[in-house]
Amino acid sequence: MTWDLRTEPSRSARVPADELPRRLAGSSVAIPWSDRVVGTPRWDAKALDIAGSRVHLLSQGGAMAAIIDHAISTGADDPALAVASANLDHLHHFGARSTCRGRAIVNTEHLRWMTLIDGAPIAMRARHVSGRNWPRLAGSDLLLPLLQRATEESLSVGFLGGTLETLERLRDRLMAELPALMVAGLWSPTRREVEDEGLSREIAEKIRAASTDILVVGLGKPRQEIWIQKHSETAGARVLLAFGASTDFLAGTIKRAPDWVRRSGMEWGYRLVNEPKRMWRRYLIQGPPAFAQLRMSTFLEPGPTHSPSTAPERQPTPTNETHLGSVIIPAHNEGTVISRMLDSLRDLIDTGDAEVVVAANGCTDDTATKARSVPGITVLELTEASKTAALNAADSCASAWPRLYLDADVTITSAAIRDTLAYLAEGRTLVARPTMMHDTTASSAVVRAYYRARGRIPEMNGHLWGAGAYAMTRSAHERLQSFPDVTADDFYVDTLFLSNEKAIVETQPVIVYAPHRREDLLRIMRRSYRGNRELMATGQLTRDECTTKGVAIQLFRTIRGPISFIDALIYASVAIEARRTSARATSTWERDESSRVAA
């Protein structure tokens, strides 16, 4: 095999592969290029803000597609894409309290950043905040698949950083496993060259002369991100990957932790033991403050929005012909929260995109009065305090399909409702709900531990119940006919449909406010268990459908360390006590009042 190496833009020469080690610095290959159409970026859909650092939530397939699509579709005037990995070290260098903040990871007209989840604490926090699991996308896991895709797409790849030994061993592996990969060059600058503006500019000019499409930058944090921020425009690569030690792992000069260690979230411990001189400060001194930032300052950003200059104008068109569907809100003494709910739906109501019906049932407070103060919605008043009676009455009044049934004490965005109704309107499934997350900011430590454990159990995240919102098509409602007089309407509806007839719609999550105290949590859990027994007694639910054996097994499998073990123990103890005490007779409807804070 020969490599087309080029040391100057104006001339080229074929050099045998065995001569490559002598020409590592500044070497390159030329590749053919074809014109492509620039597509819509894929990484703007959802992101976390962690202490001021934006971390994008993507699957591995989504991240790979975003990177490769950008490499093959961007033109000369389009911004380059830079990709970073977020772990606690990243928060230390680029979080709100970092001296490097503002020096890198800044979007400009020439450069856009995509930051992926790397560290286990980031992944766990993302799951807690967003309500679903997100994979860890370390550069060392992505690099080889990206190189394989680059080979398929005839994209040239350059490598910046690492010792000569690392680059030589990397070359040997690539020659053996990816002989068709077009390597633009391998550059091994000294630290002085990296930190010197003039010398770095010369390196960047060599990278541009080599016609590099994808540049893997392994200079270590924060130098690699700062170098990319300063010199990406000069380097001219369409994609720049700040992947740290990924080339060392790929070359084999640094041994990576075994799979089981990485899955347990203990890779940091493995690296600390094997590289104590390099890693002790990162993990023992810098890590704890970064972890505190992660715990105290993480929130889910909304989906992409239009700037005022480009936002499409939406004119109110409150006619039945334009409804995407109906939103039905049963409400019993929800005066403290109904305004919060309806305020979140203002855009949906004002545009007439959905028919909104509030069914106030058995209220002794001002729920109906507050609901009527919002123009454009229908308010029903029922004397009977019954959620199922309210649902059936609202069904009789509503006219549009699909229909979203919504608890009054949650928060949901208009965008999430539109996405869910539109999903069902396409006929993909019969029933669906938006993603959801629990807000535990006002909860006790025990309640937070319970919901952390609950969020790790797959069984808890794939059903219609527990989210305070679910939607169905007209065909699905024909199967239901009417809501029976049961405690757990969402659980009952969930049992009517097979798994392939249900869907969780990826959109802005419903916010479900968790109880504040353990006693409040027990109230709603006891009500849930009573609802299950109620359905079993009427034959509408089998014992197998109420079994906790599968949940217990999944709970055990979520244990990855001392924190998850304690969370699982608390979850199990609360569940056992709630089940045991739920058999006691009660004439009152047990609900959590602590989370119904006045809006």
C-alpha positions as CSV (number, residue, x, y, z in Angstrom):
1,M,0.0,0.0,0.0
2,T,1.2,3.5,-0.7
3,W,0.1,6.8,0.9
4,D,-0.1,10.0,-1.1
5,L,1.9,12.3,1.2
6,R,2.1,16.0,0.6
7,T,4.5,18.3,2.5
8,E,3.6,21.4,0.4
9,P,0.4,22.3,-1.3
10,S,2.0,22.6,-4.7
11,R,3.6,19.2,-5.1
12,S,3.0,15.6,-4.1
13,A,5.0,12.4,-4.1
14,R,4.2,8.8,-3.4
15,V,6.0,7.4,-0.4
16,P,5.9,3.8,0.7
17,A,4.1,3.2,4.0
18,D,7.3,2.0,5.7
19,E,8.8,5.5,5.2
20,L,5.9,7.2,7.1
21,P,7.5,7.3,10.5
22,R,10.3,9.5,9.2
23,R,7.7,12.0,7.8
24,L,5.0,12.1,10.5
25,A,5.1,15.8,11.2
26,G,3.4,17.8,8.5
27,S,2.5,14.8,6.2
28,S,-0.8,14.6,4.4
29,V,-2.8,13.0,1.6
30,A,-5.1,14.5,-0.9
31,I,-8.6,13.2,-1.5
32,P,-11.4,13.7,-4.0
33,W,-14.3,15.9,-3.0
34,S,-17.8,16.3,-4.2
35,D,-20.3,19.1,-3.7
36,R,-22.9,18.4,-1.0
37,V,-26.0,20.2,0.2
38,V,-25.8,21.7,3.8
39,G,-28.4,20.1,6.0
40,T,-30.1,21.1,9.2
41,P,-27.8,20.5,12.2
42,R,-29.0,17.5,14.2
43,W,-27.5,18.3,17.6
44,D,-29.7,21.3,18.5
45,A,-32.7,19.2,19.6
46,K,-32.1,18.9,23.3
47,A,-29.3,20.0,25.7
48,L,-28.4,20.3,29.4
49,D,-27.0,23.5,30.9
50,I,-24.5,22.3,33.6
51,A,-23.0,25.3,35.5
52,G,-23.0,27.3,32.2
53,S,-21.6,24.4,30.1
54,R,-24.0,23.2,27.3
55,V,-24.1,19.4,26.9
56,H,-26.0,17.9,24.0
57,L,-28.2,14.9,24.6
58,L,-27.7,12.5,21.7
59,S,-27.7,8.8,21.0
60,Q,-24.5,7.3,19.5
61,G,-26.2,7.0,16.2
62,G,-27.4,10.6,16.3
63,A,-23.9,11.9,17.3
64,M,-22.2,9.9,14.5
65,A,-24.7,11.1,11.9
66,A,-24.3,14.7,13.0
67,I,-20.5,14.5,12.8
68,I,-20.3,12.7,9.5
69,D,-23.1,14.7,7.8
70,H,-21.3,17.9,8.8
71,A,-18.0,16.6,7.3
72,I,-19.6,15.7,4.0
73,S,-22.1,18.5,3.6
74,T,-20.5,21.8,4.7
75,G,-19.3,24.3,2.2
76,A,-16.4,26.7,2.4
77,D,-18.5,29.5,4.0
78,D,-20.2,27.3,6.6
79,P,-18.9,27.1,10.2
80,A,-16.8,24.1,11.2
81,L,-18.1,21.7,13.8
82,A,-16.0,21.1,17.0
83,V,-16.9,18.2,19.2
84,A,-15.9,18.0,22.9
85,S,-16.6,15.4,25.6
86,A,-18.2,16.5,28.9
87,N,-16.9,14.9,32.2
88,L,-16.1,16.4,35.6
89,D,-12.7,17.6,34.1
90,H,-14.6,19.4,31.4
91,L,-16.7,21.2,34.1
92,H,-13.6,22.1,36.0
93,H,-12.1,23.8,33.0
94,F,-15.2,25.3,31.3
95,G,-17.8,25.5,34.0
96,A,-19.1,28.8,35.6
97,R,-16.1,29.1,38.0
98,S,-13.4,28.2,35.5
99,T,-10.6,30.6,34.4
100,C,-10.9,29.0,31.0
101,R,-14.5,29.9,30.6
102,G,-14.9,32.1,27.5
103,R,-11.6,31.0,26.0
104,A,-13.1,27.9,24.3
105,I,-16.5,26.1,23.7
106,V,-17.8,29.4,22.3
107,N,-20.0,29.4,19.1
108,T,-18.9,31.9,16.4
109,E,-19.7,32.5,12.8
110,H,-16.8,30.2,11.9
111,L,-17.2,27.5,14.5
112,R,-20.0,25.6,16.3
113,W,-19.5,23.3,19.3
114,M,-21.2,20.0,20.1
115,T,-20.5,18.7,23.6
116,L,-21.3,15.0,24.3
117,I,-21.8,13.2,27.5
118,D,-18.6,11.4,28.6
119,G,-18.4,10.9,32.4
120,A,-20.7,8.6,34.4
121,P,-21.8,11.5,36.7
122,I,-22.9,13.6,33.7
123,A,-24.8,10.6,32.3
124,M,-26.6,10.0,35.6
125,R,-27.5,13.6,36.0
126,A,-28.8,13.8,32.5
127,R,-31.0,10.8,33.1
128,H,-32.3,12.4,36.3
129,V,-33.1,15.8,34.7
130,S,-34.4,14.7,31.3
131,G,-36.3,11.6,32.5
132,R,-34.6,9.1,30.2
133,N,-31.3,7.3,29.7
134,W,-28.6,8.9,27.6
135,P,-25.5,7.0,26.6
136,R,-21.9,8.0,27.5
137,L,-20.2,9.0,24.2
138,A,-16.5,9.1,25.1
139,G,-14.2,10.1,22.3
140,S,-12.4,6.8,22.7
141,D,-15.6,4.9,22.0
142,L,-16.5,7.1,19.0
143,L,-13.2,7.4,17.3
144,L,-12.8,4.0,15.6
145,P,-16.5,4.0,14.3
146,L,-16.0,7.5,13.0
147,L,-12.8,6.5,11.2
148,Q,-14.7,3.6,9.6
149,R,-17.4,5.9,8.4
150,A,-14.8,8.4,7.1
151,T,-13.3,5.6,5.1
152,E,-16.7,4.8,3.6
153,E,-17.3,8.5,2.7
154,S,-13.8,9.1,1.4
155,L,-13.1,11.7,4.0
156,S,-9.5,12.5,4.9
157,V,-8.5,12.4,8.6
158,G,-5.7,14.2,10.4
159,F,-4.3,13.6,13.9
160,L,-2.9,16.4,16.0
161,G,-1.2,15.6,19.3
162,G,0.4,12.6,20.9
163,T,4.0,11.4,20.9
164,L,5.8,10.1,17.9
165,E,5.6,6.6,19.3
166,T,1.8,7.0,19.7
167,L,1.4,8.2,16.1
168,E,3.6,5.4,14.7
169,R,1.7,2.8,16.5
170,L,-1.6,4.4,15.5
171,R,-0.4,4.4,11.9
172,D,0.4,0.6,12.1
173,R,-3.1,-0.2,13.5
174,L,-4.9,1.9,10.9
175,M,-2.8,0.3,8.1
176,A,-3.9,-3.1,9.4
177,E,-7.5,-2.4,10.1
178,L,-8.4,0.5,7.8
179,P,-6.1,0.3,4.9
180,A,-8.4,2.5,2.7
181,L,-8.6,5.3,5.2
182,M,-7.1,8.5,3.8
183,V,-4.8,10.0,6.4
184,A,-4.2,13.7,5.8
185,G,-1.4,13.9,8.3
186,L,-0.1,13.2,11.7
187,W,1.4,16.1,13.7
188,S,3.2,15.8,17.0
189,P,3.8,19.3,18.3
190,T,5.6,20.1,21.5
191,R,3.8,21.9,24.3
192,R,5.7,25.1,23.4
193,E,4.5,24.9,19.9
194,V,0.9,24.4,21.0
195,E,1.0,27.4,23.4
196,D,2.9,29.7,20.9
197,E,0.5,31.6,18.7
198,G,2.8,31.8,15.7
199,L,3.9,28.2,15.8
200,S,0.4,27.0,16.2
201,R,-0.7,29.1,13.3
202,E,2.0,27.4,11.2
203,I,0.7,24.0,12.2
204,A,-2.8,25.0,11.3
205,E,-1.7,26.2,7.9
206,K,-0.1,22.8,7.3
207,I,-3.3,21.1,8.2
208,R,-5.2,23.3,5.8
209,A,-2.6,22.6,3.1
210,A,-3.2,18.9,3.7
211,S,-7.0,19.2,2.8
212,T,-8.0,17.7,6.1
213,D,-11.7,17.0,6.4
214,I,-11.7,15.7,10.0
215,L,-9.0,16.6,12.5
216,V,-8.6,14.6,15.7
217,V,-7.1,16.9,18.3
218,G,-5.5,15.0,21.2
219,L,-3.8,17.8,23.2
220,G,-5.6,17.2,26.5
221,K,-8.0,19.6,28.3
222,P,-8.1,22.5,28.2
223,R,-5.4,23.0,25.6
224,Q,-7.2,21.1,22.8
225,E,-10.4,23.1,23.1
226,I,-8.5,26.4,23.3
227,W,-6.4,25.4,20.3
228,I,-9.5,24.6,18.3
229,Q,-11.2,27.8,19.3
230,K,-8.2,29.9,18.1
231,H,-7.0,28.0,15.1
232,S,-10.0,26.1,13.5
233,E,-10.6,28.7,10.9
234,T,-6.9,28.6,9.8
235,A,-6.8,24.8,9.9
236,G,-9.8,24.6,7.5
237,A,-11.0,21.2,8.7
238,R,-14.8,20.7,8.5
239,V,-14.9,18.8,11.8
240,L,-12.5,19.0,14.7
241,L,-12.7,16.3,17.4
242,A,-11.3,17.3,20.9
243,F,-10.9,13.6,21.9
244,G,-8.0,13.8,24.4
245,A,-6.4,10.4,25.0
246,S,-8.5,8.6,22.4
247,T,-5.6,8.2,20.0
248,D,-3.5,6.8,22.8
249,F,-6.2,4.2,23.6
250,L,-6.5,3.4,19.9
251,A,-2.8,3.1,19.4
252,G,-2.4,1.0,22.5
253,T,0.1,3.3,24.3
254,I,-2.3,3.7,27.2
255,K,-4.4,0.7,28.3
256,R,-8.1,1.5,28.7
257,A,-10.2,0.2,31.6
258,P,-12.0,-3.1,31.0
259,D,-15.6,-3.0,29.9
260,W,-17.1,-4.0,33.2
261,V,-15.2,-1.1,35.0
262,R,-16.4,1.4,32.4
263,R,-20.0,0.1,32.8
264,S,-19.8,0.5,36.5
265,G,-18.8,4.2,36.2
266,M,-15.4,3.5,37.9
267,E,-13.1,4.2,34.9
268,W,-11.8,7.2,36.8
269,G,-10.6,4.9,39.6
270,Y,-8.8,2.6,37.1
271,R,-7.0,5.5,35.6
272,L,-6.1,6.9,39.0
273,V,-4.5,3.6,40.0
274,N,-2.6,3.2,36.7
275,E,-1.6,6.9,36.2
276,P,-1.4,8.4,39.7
277,K,1.0,11.2,38.9
278,R,-1.1,12.5,36.1
279,M,-4.6,11.8,37.5
280,W,-4.5,12.5,41.3
281,R,-5.0,16.2,41.0
282,R,-7.8,15.8,38.4
283,Y,-9.8,13.3,40.4
284,L,-9.0,14.1,44.0
285,I,-8.6,17.9,44.0
286,Q,-10.5,19.2,40.9
287,G,-13.2,16.6,40.7
288,P,-15.2,17.2,44.0
289,P,-15.9,20.9,43.3
290,A,-16.9,20.1,39.7
291,F,-19.3,17.4,41.0
292,A,-20.8,20.0,43.3
293,Q,-21.5,22.2,40.3
294,L,-23.1,19.3,38.5
295,R,-25.4,18.6,41.4
296,M,-26.4,22.2,42.1
297,S,-26.6,23.7,38.7
298,T,-28.1,21.5,36.0
299,F,-31.3,22.1,34.0
300,L,-32.8,21.0,30.8
301,E,-32.8,23.6,28.0
302,P,-35.8,23.9,25.8
303,G,-35.7,22.6,22.2
304,P,-34.4,24.8,19.4
305,T,-36.1,28.1,19.1
306,H,-36.3,30.6,16.2
307,S,-34.6,34.0,16.7
308,P,-37.0,37.0,16.6
309,S,-35.8,37.9,13.1
310,T,-36.6,34.4,11.6
311,A,-39.4,33.2,13.8
312,P,-42.5,32.2,11.7
313,E,-45.5,34.3,12.8
314,R,-48.4,32.3,14.2
315,Q,-51.8,33.9,13.8
316,P,-54.6,32.9,16.2
317,T,-57.0,30.7,14.3
318,P,-59.4,29.4,16.9
319,T,-61.6,27.2,14.7
320,N,-62.2,23.5,15.1
321,E,-60.8,22.8,11.6
322,T,-57.3,23.9,12.7
323,H,-57.2,21.9,16.0
324,L,-54.4,19.4,16.3
325,G,-56.5,17.7,18.9
326,S,-58.1,18.1,22.3
327,V,-56.5,18.6,25.8
328,I,-58.7,17.4,28.7
329,I,-57.8,18.5,32.2
330,P,-59.8,16.9,35.1
331,A,-59.4,19.1,38.2
332,H,-60.5,18.6,41.8
333,N,-59.6,21.4,44.2
334,E,-56.6,22.4,42.1
335,G,-56.9,26.2,42.7
336,T,-53.3,26.4,43.8
337,V,-51.9,25.0,40.5
338,I,-54.5,25.4,37.8
339,S,-53.3,28.8,36.8
340,R,-49.7,27.4,36.4
341,M,-51.0,24.7,34.2
342,L,-53.1,27.0,32.0
343,D,-50.3,29.6,31.7
344,S,-48.0,27.0,30.2
345,L,-50.7,26.4,27.6
346,R,-51.2,30.0,26.6
347,D,-49.6,29.7,23.2
348,L,-51.6,26.5,22.4
349,I,-54.8,28.3,23.5
350,D,-54.1,31.6,21.7
351,T,-53.3,30.0,18.4
352,G,-56.3,27.6,18.5
353,D,-54.0,24.7,17.9
354,A,-55.9,22.6,20.5
355,E,-59.3,22.5,22.0
356,V,-58.8,22.7,25.8
357,V,-61.5,21.4,28.2
358,V,-61.2,21.8,32.0
359,A,-63.5,19.5,34.0
360,A,-63.8,20.9,37.5
361,N,-65.3,18.1,39.7
362,G,-66.5,18.4,43.2
363,C,-64.5,21.6,43.8
364,T,-64.9,23.6,47.0
365,D,-62.2,26.1,46.0
366,D,-61.7,28.6,43.1
367,T,-60.5,26.1,40.5
368,A,-63.4,26.7,38.1
369,T,-63.2,30.5,38.6
370,K,-59.5,30.6,37.8
371,A,-60.0,28.4,34.8
372,R,-62.8,30.6,33.4
373,S,-60.5,33.6,33.6
374,V,-58.6,32.2,30.7
375,P,-60.3,33.0,27.4
376,G,-60.6,30.3,24.7
377,I,-61.1,27.2,26.8
378,T,-64.2,25.3,27.9
379,V,-64.9,24.9,31.6
380,L,-67.2,22.2,33.0
381,E,-68.4,22.1,36.6
382,L,-69.5,18.8,38.1
383,T,-70.9,18.4,41.6
384,E,-69.5,14.9,41.9
385,A,-65.8,14.6,43.0
386,S,-64.8,11.9,40.5
387,K,-61.9,12.0,38.1
388,T,-63.4,9.3,35.9
389,A,-66.7,11.2,35.8
390,A,-64.8,14.3,34.8
391,L,-62.9,12.5,32.1
392,N,-66.1,11.1,30.6
393,A,-67.9,14.4,30.8
394,A,-65.1,16.2,29.0
395,D,-64.9,13.4,26.4
396,S,-68.6,14.1,25.7
397,C,-67.9,17.8,25.3
398,A,-64.7,17.6,23.2
399,S,-64.8,17.3,19.4
400,A,-61.2,17.0,18.2
401,W,-58.8,14.0,17.9
402,P,-56.3,12.8,19.1
403,R,-56.9,13.7,22.8
404,L,-54.4,14.4,25.5
405,Y,-55.5,13.7,29.1
406,L,-53.6,15.9,31.5
407,D,-53.3,16.1,35.3
408,A,-53.7,19.7,36.6
409,D,-50.7,19.5,39.0
410,V,-48.0,18.9,36.3
411,T,-46.3,21.3,34.0
412,I,-46.2,20.8,30.2
413,T,-45.2,23.0,27.3
414,S,-47.3,23.7,24.3
415,A,-44.5,22.2,22.1
416,A,-44.7,18.9,24.0
417,I,-48.5,18.8,23.4
418,R,-48.1,19.6,19.7
419,D,-45.4,17.0,19.3
420,T,-47.5,14.3,21.0
421,L,-50.7,15.0,19.1
422,A,-48.9,15.3,15.8
423,Y,-47.2,11.9,16.5
424,L,-50.5,10.2,17.0
425,A,-52.1,12.0,14.0
426,E,-49.5,10.3,11.8
427,G,-51.0,7.0,12.7
428,R,-47.8,5.4,14.1
429,T,-49.3,4.2,17.4
430,L,-52.7,4.2,19.1
431,V,-51.6,5.8,22.4
432,A,-48.6,7.8,23.5
433,R,-47.2,10.2,26.1
434,P,-44.4,12.8,26.2
435,T,-41.2,12.1,28.0
436,M,-41.3,13.1,31.7
437,M,-39.0,14.1,34.6
438,H,-39.5,14.4,38.3
439,D,-38.8,17.7,39.9
440,T,-37.3,16.8,43.3
441,T,-35.8,20.2,44.2
442,A,-38.1,20.7,47.2
443,S,-38.0,17.0,48.2
444,S,-36.3,15.4,51.2
445,A,-33.2,13.3,50.8
446,V,-35.2,10.1,51.1
447,V,-37.7,11.1,48.4
448,R,-34.9,12.2,46.1
449,A,-33.2,8.8,46.6
450,Y,-36.4,7.0,45.8
451,Y,-36.9,8.9,42.5
452,R,-33.3,8.4,41.5
453,A,-33.7,4.7,41.9
454,R,-37.1,4.8,40.2
455,G,-35.5,6.6,37.2
456,R,-33.0,3.8,36.7
457,I,-35.6,1.1,36.4
458,P,-36.4,0.5,32.7
459,E,-39.9,-0.8,33.6
460,M,-40.8,2.6,35.0
461,N,-40.0,4.5,31.9
462,G,-41.9,2.6,29.1
463,H,-45.5,2.9,30.2
464,L,-48.3,5.5,30.0
465,W,-48.8,5.8,33.7
466,G,-46.9,8.0,36.1
467,A,-46.3,10.9,33.8
468,G,-49.4,12.9,34.4
469,A,-50.2,12.9,30.7
470,Y,-51.2,10.4,28.1
471,A,-52.9,10.7,24.7
472,M,-55.0,8.5,22.4
473,T,-56.4,8.4,19.0
474,R,-60.1,7.9,18.2
475,S,-59.5,4.2,17.4
476,A,-57.8,3.8,20.8
477,H,-60.8,5.4,22.5
478,E,-63.2,3.1,20.7
479,R,-61.4,0.2,22.4
480,L,-61.7,2.1,25.8
481,Q,-65.3,3.2,25.1
482,S,-65.5,5.1,28.4
483,F,-63.4,5.5,31.5
484,P,-64.4,3.0,34.2
485,D,-64.8,4.0,37.8
486,V,-61.2,3.2,38.8
487,T,-58.6,4.9,40.9
488,A,-55.7,4.6,38.4
489,D,-57.1,5.6,35.0
490,D,-53.6,5.9,33.4
491,F,-52.7,2.4,34.6
492,Y,-55.9,1.0,33.3
493,V,-55.5,2.6,29.9
494,D,-52.0,1.3,29.7
495,T,-53.1,-2.3,30.1
496,L,-55.5,-2.1,27.1
497,F,-52.7,-1.7,24.6
498,L,-49.7,-3.9,23.5
499,S,-46.2,-2.5,23.7
500,N,-46.1,-1.9,19.9
501,E,-49.3,0.2,20.2
502,K,-47.7,2.6,22.7
503,A,-45.0,5.2,22.3
504,I,-43.0,7.6,24.4
505,V,-42.6,10.8,22.3
506,E,-39.2,12.4,22.4
507,T,-40.0,16.0,23.2
508,Q,-39.8,18.5,26.0
509,P,-40.6,16.5,29.1
510,V,-43.6,16.9,31.3
511,I,-42.6,18.1,34.8
512,V,-44.1,16.0,37.6
513,Y,-43.6,17.6,41.0
514,A,-42.4,15.0,43.5
515,P,-43.7,14.9,47.1
516,H,-41.7,16.8,49.6
517,R,-41.6,14.3,52.4
518,R,-41.6,10.5,52.8
519,E,-45.1,10.6,54.3
520,D,-46.4,12.4,51.2
521,L,-44.8,9.8,49.0
522,L,-46.3,7.0,50.9
523,R,-49.8,8.5,50.4
524,I,-49.6,8.4,46.6
525,M,-48.0,5.0,46.6
526,R,-50.7,3.5,48.8
527,R,-53.3,5.0,46.5
528,S,-51.5,3.4,43.5
529,Y,-51.5,-0.1,45.2
530,R,-55.1,0.2,46.1
531,G,-55.9,1.1,42.5
532,N,-54.1,-2.1,41.3
533,R,-56.0,-4.3,43.7
534,E,-59.2,-2.6,42.6
535,L,-58.5,-3.5,39.0
536,M,-57.6,-7.1,39.9
537,A,-60.9,-7.5,41.9
538,T,-62.9,-6.5,38.9
539,G,-61.0,-8.8,36.6
540,Q,-59.7,-5.8,34.5
541,L,-56.1,-6.6,35.6
542,T,-54.3,-9.9,36.2
543,R,-52.0,-10.6,39.1
544,D,-49.1,-11.0,36.6
545,E,-49.6,-7.4,35.5
546,C,-49.3,-6.2,39.1
547,T,-46.3,-8.3,40.1
548,T,-43.2,-6.6,41.5
549,K,-40.8,-9.5,40.8
550,G,-39.7,-8.0,37.5
551,V,-39.2,-4.6,39.0
552,A,-37.2,-6.0,41.9
553,I,-34.8,-7.7,39.5
554,Q,-34.4,-4.6,37.4
555,L,-33.8,-2.5,40.6
556,F,-31.1,-4.9,41.7
557,R,-29.4,-4.6,38.2
558,T,-29.3,-0.8,38.6
559,I,-26.8,-1.0,41.5
560,R,-23.4,0.3,40.3
561,G,-21.9,1.6,43.5
562,P,-22.6,2.7,47.1
563,I,-24.9,5.6,46.1
564,S,-27.1,3.5,43.7
565,F,-27.1,0.8,46.4
566,I,-28.5,3.2,49.0
567,D,-31.0,4.5,46.6
568,A,-32.2,1.0,45.7
569,L,-32.5,0.2,49.4
570,I,-34.6,3.3,50.1
571,Y,-36.8,2.5,47.1
572,A,-37.4,-1.0,48.2
573,S,-38.2,-0.1,51.8
574,V,-40.6,2.7,50.8
575,A,-42.4,0.4,48.3
576,I,-42.7,-2.4,50.9
577,E,-44.1,-0.1,53.6
578,A,-46.6,1.4,51.1
579,R,-47.8,-2.0,49.9
580,R,-48.1,-3.2,53.5
581,T,-50.1,-0.2,54.7
582,S,-52.2,0.1,51.6
583,A,-54.5,-2.7,52.8
584,R,-55.9,-0.5,55.5
585,A,-59.4,0.7,54.8
586,T,-59.7,4.4,54.2
587,S,-62.6,6.6,53.1
588,T,-60.5,9.5,51.9
589,W,-58.7,10.0,48.6
590,E,-55.0,10.1,49.5
591,R,-53.1,12.6,47.4
592,D,-49.9,14.6,47.9
593,E,-50.7,18.2,48.9
594,S,-47.0,19.2,49.5
595,S,-46.2,19.5,45.8
596,R,-49.3,21.6,45.1
597,V,-47.6,24.8,45.9
598,A,-49.5,28.0,45.1
599,A,-48.6,29.3,41.7
